[in-house]
Amino acid sequence: MKIATIIVRVLLGAMMLFASISYFFNLMGEQPQPTGDLATLMAGFAASKYIFPVAKSIELLAGLMLVSGKFVRLGTIILLPISVNIFLIHTVVTGTDIPMAAAILVANLFLIYANWEAFKEIVKY
C-alpha cells in the first residue's frame, strides 16, 4: 500500500505540475475554439480574468507538495475541489477525456483514503 501511495502521489503531482506549467508558459500551443456549452463556460471564465491563473497556481502548489512529499495531506485536500471540477467539466460539459478526468479524481480520493487518519478530525461531527 505504501508503494502504491507513493506512485499515485508522484504521478498526480506530476500531472498537476505539467498542467500548470504548460498553462503559464503556453507550452500546449493554440487550442481550438470551444463550441456549445464549453464556449459559454469559457466565456464566463474569460470575463473574470483571475479564475484560471488562480486555479493553475493552486494546481502548481499542490503538485509541488505531492511530488516533493512535503505537506502531502494539505496538497491532497486543496487539490480535491479542483479535481472534482475537472471531472465534472469533462463529464457534463465537454464529454471528452472522461477517463483522464476520472483518473485524476480517483487518484485524489485514493490519497485521501491512504491518509484517512489525518482527515478523520475534519469530517468528525
Stockholm file with secondary structure:
# STOCKHOLM 1.0

chainA/1-125         MKIATIIVRVLLGAMMLFASISYFFNLMGEQPQPTGDLATLMAGFAASKYIFPVAKSIELLAGLMLVSGKFVRLGTIILLPISVNIFLIHTVVTGTDIPMAAAILVANLFLIYANWEAFKEIVKY
#=GR chainA/1-125 SS CHHHHHHHHHHHHHHHHHHHHHHHTTTTCCCCCCCHHHHHHHHHHHHSTTHHHHHHHHHHHHHHHHHHTSSHHHHHHHHHHHHHHHHHIIIIIICCSHHHHHHHHHHHHHHHHHTHHHHTTTSCC
#=GC SS_cons         CHHHHHHHHHHHHHHHHHHHHHHHTTTTCCCCCCCHHHHHHHHHHHHSTTHHHHHHHHHHHHHHHHHHTSSHHHHHHHHHHHHHHHHHIIIIIICCSHHHHHHHHHHHHHHHHHTHHHHTTTSCC
//
